[in-house]
Amino acid sequence: MNIALLHQVLEALPDPAAVFDTRLRPLSVNKAFTAENSRHLDIEQRSGDETFQHHWQRALRGERTEFVWVSGQPARHWRISLSPLFSASRTVESVLLTIRDIQLEVEAQENERFFRSVLENLPIGLHQFTPEGWSKDMNQAQRDILGEMHPALQHQPYNVIADPINRRNGLHALLEEVKHRKIPVSREMLLKYVEQEEENVTRIQPLYYEATGFPVLDKEGEIAYLFLILSEITEKKLAVLSLEKSERLLHTIVENLPVGYIQFDNYGFIRRVNQTQRRLYDSAGLNEEQLGLNELFLRVLQEGKVVRIEKKLEYTLDVPGGKVERELFLDLTMFPVEDPVDKDQLVVALVNDITEKKRQEIENTKAQEFLLQTGEIGKIGGWELDMGTGKMRWSAQTYKLHELPPYAAMTVEKALSFYTGDSRKKMEQAMAACMSRGKAYDIQITLSTARNNVIQARTIGRPEYRNGRIVRIYGVIQDVTEQYKIRDQLSRNTELMRLFFDTIDMGYAVMDKDGRVNFINRKAQEIVDHGKVIGRNIFEVFPMLVGSTFHARVQQCIQQQAPVSFFNYLPELDKWYEFLLAPMQDGSISIFTRNITESKKMQRELRKANDQLSALNKYLVNQNKQLEDFAHITSHNLRAPIANMKALMHIMSETDNEEERVLYVGMFKEVIRNIDETLNDLIEVVQIRKDLNVEKERLSFSDRLQKVKDILFVDIESSGIRITTDFTVAPDIEYPRIYLDSILQNLLTNAIKYRSRERSSTVHFRSWVVDGGVVLSAEDNGIGIDMERYGGKLFGFRKTFHKNKDAKGIGLFITKSQIEAMGGTIEAYSKPGAGTKFIITFRNE
Amino acid sequence: MKPLHSIFIVDDDPIHQQITQIMLDRQHISDAVKKFSDAQEVLEHIREHRDNAAQLPDLILLDLNMPVMDGWEFLEAFSAVRETLCKPVRVYVLTSSIDEKDRERVNDFDFVEGYLTKPLTSDIIGQLGQ
């Protein structure tokens, strides 16, 4: 071989290269080899190395071979190639050895492997797509999310943008936005459900993800790839949802508290007022300023603790025919609260209307004053005996009663000395029994005063216990001389009274507080229609009175010591009686009664007639309204096709041209179809309005909505509308099934038909209760409607407001007819571009 | 030369549009009968061509009961525009309504030349041309 030529060839090679003879002696070496070899490799030195020897032997056998050689610290990589050079006789004469530094290559590979494994093992799903949405690659987490049955994992082409499911869950919109704006976009979405087994129950749990789409742009700024990152956030989402739910619950509780509730933020702005408070404001025409809440608010904030005050407000109320002055007592409690979530300082005011209680208190004070006065007038004095000291105390009135100067020293003996004979004995016994056994007494005795005047006295004594021992005896003493005289007189008058009471046309009886009849006049005797009643217990003679209204009112009369009047129906006699019960001084009760059956019955008849009249009136008003509706419908909707028909007949009769006639026949068909359709719609409506007693049943909103969703499955799928519900407050209703289905179907159809193309469509159904009646709302985010312009016609027959081909203008008319036929109302709230909300108030159940 | 240069039929009922056009054509009353289903479109057309007599109709036959913009709204809007037009545009209401209330309400618009109930007859068409 021409060694000079070999030198030149080797030198021309860019990589280090050398030619060795078969015994590994260099024949020719280029400069690059010399440099590289001496710097890093030292081939001659390491030629004994096993790998090298293996490949060297293969080269000597005539094979081309190469291997990677690692050397140095940190390790560098070279690829060593050995190429045998043959002599003319095909024997290996020498070997060409070239060296390539593959360090960068190795590092790049290593990097890629590293990043791949990182991405592969990321705990979030990562999915790579072509700009058109075709699935390219994904990591393990993403495979787990999609599940092995997902088409993207079935080795089939899968397009994420074309997948109809993604139109519903929002992924489609997200990726379109990424493509359109070429920026990362993140959104929370519900992507799938998992089944969870829990003690024989399979629960379907929704999984929420934060989905982030981002584009990878090429040098020209065009999208090279779309990436999707899915990160599961179910727990966070569920926590947020349950927080919202508990907030709603709290709101409901606060709203329905029986006391007024006002919540302020830390600037003093009112953030929440519940209905009790609103009612209070409304009924009295008050505002916060009048309640003086500003000062209180400052106090609460400064002191950081509960402040409670009572407040009296005077206000004027407009009533028909003038103004009245009213007063209002409020119990205001204000306290600071820290918002558990954002740690804001809140202040809450609880407002309790205590006017009634206050009024009662004032009444009580008055009553007490009155009692004091009665003490004077009724000649009642008080006394007490301290059992420990044996000291006796009398009130001024007691001294007066005994005709002693006030505050003369008093002992038990001295007190007893005013009684003589039987009275003294009675008094001593009563006192002894009270002191030893705690027996209270209420006795009437004769008392001889300091000035030797004899009076009749009633004395009452009661023990007071402390730790089980009698520590005090106290009581009153009353001068009943006059009553005594009167009673004496009374007994003489009884006969006279009987004569008097027998002549009045009213039942009259006197009974003691246990029910024993002491007096009964002739009329009352007739009413009870029973043998001897006098002297017997009325509740034993007439057991049906036990627990009756009469019984309850007797007790009320005894307890309150005030007259009570009431009506009572006695079913055994089919008669109504009016009663007046009046307590008498001796504890018995006067009963006045008269038969009011006739007037009561008349009253009831009157009320019944009135009810019927107003029902009839309502029915007539409804009928009138319907007649007006139908007059309008026939004038507009039926006349139009008939006018068309008339005109068609006319133009048809004026032509002999066969072609034209064929055209007219076609038009005739269309007109007749139109009339037919209008008539069918009308018949449907008439049927609803006629069928007022259609059968009702208890229906669950969510069941019925599911049924409707099944029917509208195709429309729901193709529109991608997201349907959400909240029927927790009012889950069901008593209603005709076909009506409820039709109402729900019309509401849902409307939301689908008039959805907006600019956003993913949603409709939310919610039910709740107002004043005992169920209310249902359906709120969508569709194109909405200009209520100012079309509000008046929204529920009209054959009224349409959109250029939408599907619009027939019959759905809402039927919905309104069905709701009104059952006594309910429907309202709509909307703005163009801002969706529509329908609120249906079903009649109070 | 026909009595009227052009007539606009404004009605959302396609059958009625067609019948009316046939009847108008038969009496050779106008060179151009144009049909519109949307009153809004007519209003925009008129506004746009307020200075172009050739594009403005001589006569409008207006239905009352229409979606989106009904006849009443059209009349309200038109009463504001008509003073600015370069030639007089006559308006007739042509409706299926025989409701007296509608008839009275049309009287509020004094520029409306007549309240016609559907269908048109040859006699009435003859009068329109005068």
Interface residues (C-beta under 8 A of the other chain):
Chain A: A631 H632 S635 H636 R639 A640 P641 I642 A643 N644 K646 A647 L648 H650 I651 E654 M667 E670 V671 N674 R789 K799 T800 F801 H802 K803 A807 G809
Chain B: D13 I15 H16 Q18 I19 T20 I22 M23 R26 D38 N65 P67 V68 E73 S96 S97 I98 D99 T117 K118 P119 L120 T121
